[in-house]
Amino acid sequence: MAWWMLIVAGLFEAGWAVGLKYTHGFTRPVASALTIAAIVVSMWLLASATRTIPIGTAYAVWVGVGAVGAALLGVVLFREPLTLARAGFLALLVVAIAGLKLTATGRP
């Protein structure tokens, strides 16, 4: 269950990272409220997952999932370029996240 919480926390991290763009410096109330809510949910889920998963692993996976998600959302929502090199490095992040999961030393 902790791993699922961690993955969802990473997805919320990607959501709030992208949400920052929509807040326009926190001058738009609805976008700002949604972004702040996503930050709170993301942090709460990360903190909950660290009860079982070692902090170093949990934080790295959280950041990795968030980074991959934010990069892909940037491509879809903001037409950021997705070059072959960029796609390759995102794939490396996914492999690193999977490796961290497979080698975690905390309780399953």
C-alpha positions, 0 to 999 in steps of 0.5 A: 500500500505504501508504494501506491501511496508514494506513486500517487504522491509523485503524481500529485507532485507533477500536478502541483508543479504544473499547477504553478504555471497556471497560478501566475505567481499565485495571482489566480485564486482557483488555480492557486487553491488547487495547486496548494491542495495538490502540494498538501496531498502530495506531502501527506502521501509522501509522509505516510509512505515513509512510515514503511519505505526508507526516506532516501528511497521514498524521496528519490521515487517521489521526485522521479515520478514528479519529474517524469510526470511534469516533463510529460505534462509540459509536452502535452499541455505547453507544447514543450519539445520532446526530443529523442534525447529528452525521451531517453533521459526520461526513460532512464528516470523511469528505469531508476525509479523501478530500480529503487523499488526493486532494491528497497530495503524497507518492509514490503 
